[in-house]
Amino acid sequence: MLRVLTILSGAALLAAGAAWAAVTPAEAEKLGGSELTPLGAERDGNEAGTIPPWTGGITGPVPGYKAGDHHSDPFSGDQPLFTINAANMQQHADKLSEGQKALLKRYPDSWWMTIYPSRRSAAYPDFVYAALKTNATSASVIPAGHGGVRDTVVTSPFPIPGQGEEVVWNHILRWRGIHATRTGGLAPVTRRGDYTLLLMEEEWIIPYAKPGSSELKSRFPHMLGALKQKVIAPGFEAGAGALLVESFNYNDMQRQNWIYSPNLRRVIRTPFGGFDTPAQNTDALRFNDEVDMYNGSPVLFDWKLLGKRELYIPYNAYPLHSDALEVEDIVQRHHINPDHARYELHRVWVVEGTVKVPRRNPNALLLENRGHLYSRRVFYIDEDSWQIAVADNYDSDGQLWRFSEGHMINYYEVPVPWYTLEAAYDLKQQRYLVTGLNNQRRAIAFDEDINPRLFGPNALDYYVR
């Protein structure tokens, strides 16, 4: 930990100017060396031996896996170490977030966290590691306007971060593959445990994630990627669709949104949909900027890097991913079924965001004139993947309002760590939202095919019909 704090201090000094500077070539050379992994995590385990060293993660399919299968559990032989519940959580309080404690306290009879041996399974392709070293000496945060990053390629821009916003950008721009298609379910669960499962098909392209130049990149140099969605059930929602085109430099290219309405039978350009706009089909249980745990411009918050700590986080969630489960095996009243959730001890970056006070200036940028319904949010970001594992979100009175967890696996045929399920708990309403839920559906498929013609407004019309 001392080595990491030294690195942070050096990076913070470099970032002290008006534009946050990249690290020196000498510091970047530490990536992939004896101290730091290629992603910038500490290579060694902890002194207690409860976190092992990183030895490369899972870099290929496990025995028995076939393309198209749900991913079998490479750690199925692991036995639980212990269970954290409301009765003993104070013994483990230093390794729990406030949201985790609140959930344990709120549902003492039905919620617990089963702790397993820590497996540092995260791994990425070699070209992602090469891009991280390139980004370390070139990328910088754009310090004004709507927010953005410059001089970055493929993946997370700041493997040796010195500022909180840099860590947030690492999550936003982390590598998630190049082209992916998946079918999954979304369930807003009432206090009584009732829900209507919404099934959607999704297709992503992320040109930013593909190394090298392309015509698409030259035409849209600030484009991060695009997402298409189509509702396939229930019947009264079927046929609705959406298209989102996302940027990583909002000063030069704003997010763009379209929807397809089956009632109007046409594609409609919609106003900007982000930040604390309630996400569609979620019963307002999460905001648009909480999809994928967090997305969009981080400009509405002042981000403070609080350092690193050890935390019990969802990890290697292959039991939740299993095609042996039905939706009702996972979705229960108040929370997901704890029998299928796996938690491990990992080091996380801790970032605190405090909402900026709106300027109320008629001549200011639009974003400077708006606030956010969250006054504060705390992200716990896995050092081995740059993914947010846990998020605690506070209301305008400073009270804990919502708490989210991202249950990740290594999609080892790629390889890429990503969520198989996200759970967002509204502690005020005593309701929650769970997304993913593709256990009895086609497993996510990855490839490197990018056809921009499939991600225009006209293509959305064809896609949903």
N, C-alpha and C positions, 0 to 999 in steps of 0.2 A: 504493500500500500504506500510506503514511503516513496518508492520509485515513481508511482503514479502521481502523487502529490507534487513531486519535483517537476515532472513533466507539465502538470497543470500550471504551476507557477510560471514556468518559462513561456508557455503558450499564452498565458494571460498578459505577460509583459509585451509580447509581440502583438497582441490584439488591442493594445491600449490606444492606438490611433483612431482617427475618424472612421476608417475602413478597417475591419478586422483582418489582420494579415495571416498568411499561411505560416506553417512551421518551417524551420530551416531544413535543408537537405540532410544535415547530420541527425536531426531528430527523426526525420522520416525514415532513415535507415534502420531505426530500431524496430520498425514494423516487420514482422516475420522473423525477428531475431530471437535471442535467448530471453529477452525481457518481455516483449510484446508480441501478441499474435498478429497476423496480417490485418485483422480488423482493429487493432489497437487495444485489445483486452490484455490483462495480465496473464502471461503464459503459465506461471506457477499457480499451484493451488494455495489454499490458506494454511496458516500455521497449525490450525487444529486438525487438519487433514479431512475436514468435512466437505471441502470443495477440492476436487482433484485438479491436476494440471491439464491444460488443453493439449491434446495430442493429435489434432487434425479433424476431429469430429467424424461423422459418418459421411463418407465420400462416394458411396455407390450403393446400389440396391442390396438389401439383405437377402440371404438364401431363401428361395421359395417365392420371392416377389416377381410378379409378371406385370408388364405394362398394362395399365387399366385397372389393376387391383386397388382396393383400399390398402393402405400401407400397414403391413403386419408389424407388430411390436417387437423391436430388437431387444427390448429389456423386459420381456414377459417373465423372466425368471427372477426378477428383483423382488425382494420381500420388503414390506413397509418397515421403516425404522421406528416410527411412533406416530401418534395422532395428536393434533392440537385441537382442543375444543374450548368451550367457554370456561370450563372449570380450571384448565391449566394454562390458558393463554398468557397470563402474566409472566409465567416462566420463560416465555418465548417472545415477549413483547418487543424486544429490541430488533427482532427479525420479522416483524409484521408491520404492514402499513395501517394507517388509521381506518381505512375502509375495510380491511380484512378483520380488524378487531371489532368493528361495528357489526359486521355480518355475523361473526361468532357470538357476539353478545345478544344480538336481536333474535337469533334462532338457536338457542342453546340445545334444544332437543333434537334438531334435525340437521344442523350444519356442523361439519368438522373438516379439517384439512389433514389428509393422510400424506405423511412425509416419506419420500423414497430416497435412495442413494442418489447423489448428484451425478448426472451424466452430461458432460459438456459435448453434446452431440452436434452442435451447429457447425456447418461447413458450407462453403461456396465454391464455385468454379475458380480456377486459377486466374482467369482474366479479371475477375472481380477483385482479387487480391492485388493484382497489378494496378488496377484503376485506383484503389485506395491509396497506394503509395504515390501515384501521380497527383491525386486530389490533395494530399497532405501538404504539398508544396505550392499548389496553385490556387485552390478554391478560396473564396472569401464570401462573407455575407454582405449583401447590399444594404448599407446602413440606413437608407431612407426610403420613403414612399410606401408602396404596398407590400414590399418584402420580396426577397429572392436571394438566389445564390448565383455567383458567376464563376466561370472557369472550372467547372466540375463535369465529370463524365461518369456514366454507368451506375454509380452507387453512392454510398454515403460520402459527403464531401470532407468530413473532418475526423479522421480516425484518431487524431490526438487533439481533442477539443480543449479550448480554454475558456469558452463562454457557454452559458446555458442555451442560447438560441442555436449554437452550433450543434449541440447534442440533439435538440428537437429536429433540426434539419437532417441529421443522420438517420433518424427514424423515418421522416417523410420520404427521403430519397434512397432508402436502403434498397438493395437489390431483391426483387421478388419474381425474377424470371422475366422473359421477354414477351411471350404470348401465352395466355392461360385461359382455359374455358372450364366452367364448373356449374353445377346445379346444387342449390342449397336451400335450406329452409330458414324462415324467420318467425319467431313466436313471441309476441308480447303477452306476458302472463299476468292475469289478474290476481288480486289478493286471494281469491278462492282457488287459484290454480287452474283456471280455465284459459283457453287460448284457441285461436284459429291459426293454423299453420299456413304461412304464405310461402309458396315455392317459386323460386326464380332461377332462370338461366342467366349466367353472366359470362362476358368475354372481355378480357383485358388485352390491350397491346401497350407496351412500354418502350417506345423507340429510344428513350434515354438510356435504357438498360442494355442496349445492344452495342458492343464495341465497334469502333470504326465509323466512317462517314456513310451517309446515305442521302438520297434525294429528299426524303422526308425531313431529315435533320437539317439539311441546308435550307429548305423552305420554311421550316418552323423550328428555329434553333433553340427556342425556350420551351418546347413542348415536352412535358414529362410523359404523358400517356393518355389513353382514352379507355372508357368503360362503357359497355352496352349492357343493359338489363332488360329482361322480358319476364313478366309475371305469367306463370303457367297454371297456377291454382291458388285459391279456390276460384270457382267459375265466375263469380260476380266481379273478380278483379282480373281475370285472365285476359291477356291481350294488351295490357298496359305496358309501356316500355319507356326507357330513359337512355339518354346518351350524355356523357360528361367528358369533356376534353380539358385536361389539367396541365398546368404550367409549373415551372420551378423558378420563374422570374415574373412576378405579378406586375412589375412596373411596365414590362414590355408585352406581356400576353396575359390577359385575365382568364380565369376559369369560364368555360362556356357550357351551357346546359340546354338540352332539348328533351321534351317528353312526347310520347305518342299516346293520344287519347283514343281508345276504342269507340267512345261515344261520338266524338267528332270525326273520327277516322282521318286524322291528319297529324302531322308533326308540328309542334309548336315550340318556338324559342322561348325559354323562360328567363326571368330575371336571375341575377346571381343567387346561387343557393349554397350557402356555406355558413361557417361560424355557428351561431346559436339558433339558426333556423331549424325547427324540428325535422328530423329525418322522416321521410315518407314511409307510411305503413308501419310505424313503430309505436303508435299511440302516444307520441311525444315523449317516449322514454329515453331517447338520446337525441343529441343534436347532430347536424350534418358533419360537424368537424370531429365527431367521435367515431365515425366509420373508420375501420382499420385502426382503432384505438385513438388515432389523431391524424388529421389530414388538413391540407390547406395552408394558407399563409399564417405564420405565427405572429403577425405584426400587432395584434390587439393586446398582447401581453408583454410585460417585462419579465424576462427569463433569467433566473439566478441558478447557477450551477452550485449545488450543495455538496458535491463530492461523490463518493461511492460508499456503499454499505452492503452488508449481506442481508438477503431477504429471501423468504420462502415464496417462490413464484410458481405459477403453472408452467410445467415443462414436460416435454416428451409425452404429450397427451394422447398417445396412441390408443389407450382404452376408450377415450371419448370419440375417437376417430373410427372405431371398429364398425365394420358392416354387420357384426353380430347383434348390434343394438338397434332398437326401434326408437323413434322420437320419444315415445312415452317412457322409455327407460332412462332418458336423460332429463326431460323437462318435468319438474315437480313443482309443487306449491312453494313459493317464496324463493327458490334457488334451484340450480341444477342438482342432480343426484350426486352427492359427495362420494358415493361408492365408486364412481368411474373417473374421478378427478385425481390427477397425480401432481404433487407439489415437490419441489426440490430446492435446496439451498444454493443460491447463485449470487455472484456480485452484480450489483446494478448501479448505474449512474442515477443520481437523484437530481431532478430539475424542478424548480418551483416557478410557476408563472403567476404573476400578479397583474390583474387587468389594468390597463392604462385608463386614466380619467379622460373621457371624451372632451375634445377641445371646444365643441359647440361654436366653431368658427365657420361662417358661411363661405369663406374663401379657401378653407382647408380641403385637403383630400377627403374623399368620402369616408375612408376608413378611420380618419382622425376624428370624425364626428360620431362614431358609434362606440358603444361599450360591448359588454358581453354579460350574459346572465350568470356566468360563473365569475366570482370575484377572485378566486384562486384555484389553481390546479397543481397537483404534484404528480409527476411522472416518474416511474421506476423502470429504467431502460436496461435490458439485458446487455451485459458487456460483450457477449459473444455473437450477437446478431443485430444490435442497434434497434431492436424492437421494444416498444413499450409493452411490458408484461402486466403492470398494474397502474391504474390511474385513480387518484382521489380528487374529487371535484367539490368545491365549496360554493354556497349560495352568497347572495349579496350581504347577508348578515354574518358571514364568516363561519356558518355551520356546515358540516359535512352533509352533502346532498346526495351525490351519486358516487358510485364506486364501480370500476370496470376491471375485468381481467381478460387477457388474451391467452388462450390455451393453444400453445404452438407444438408443432412437430417438425422434424426434418423430412421434407419430401425428398428422400435420398436418391431418387433416380435422376435428380437434376444436377447437384443437390441445392436445396434452398430451405431455410427455416421460414415458416409462415404459420399463421393461425389456422387451426382446423375449426375452432369455435370461439366466439366472443360472448361474454356474459356481462350485461350492464345492469346494475342494481340501483333502483331509486329508493333510497332509505326513507324518504318522506311518505311516498305513496305505498310503500311496502309491496312494490311490484318489480318485475325485472323483464329484461329483453334478452333473448338468446338468438344468435345468428350463427350460421354454418349448417349444422344439422343435415348433412348429406349422407348419413350412414347407409341408408337404403337407396341411395341415388348414385349416379355415375361419379366416380372419383375425379378429382381435378386432373386435367391433362395439360402438360406443358410442352411447348415447342418454340421454335425461333422464327416462325412465319409472321411477317408483318405486311399486311395488305391495307394501306390507308383507305382504299375505296370502301372497305367494310365498316368504316368508322366515321362516315359523314351523315348528315341529317337524312339524306335520301335513303341511305342504307338502313337507317333505323326503321323506316316504314316497311321495308322488305323483311327485316329481321323479325318483327313482331307478328307478321301475318302468317 
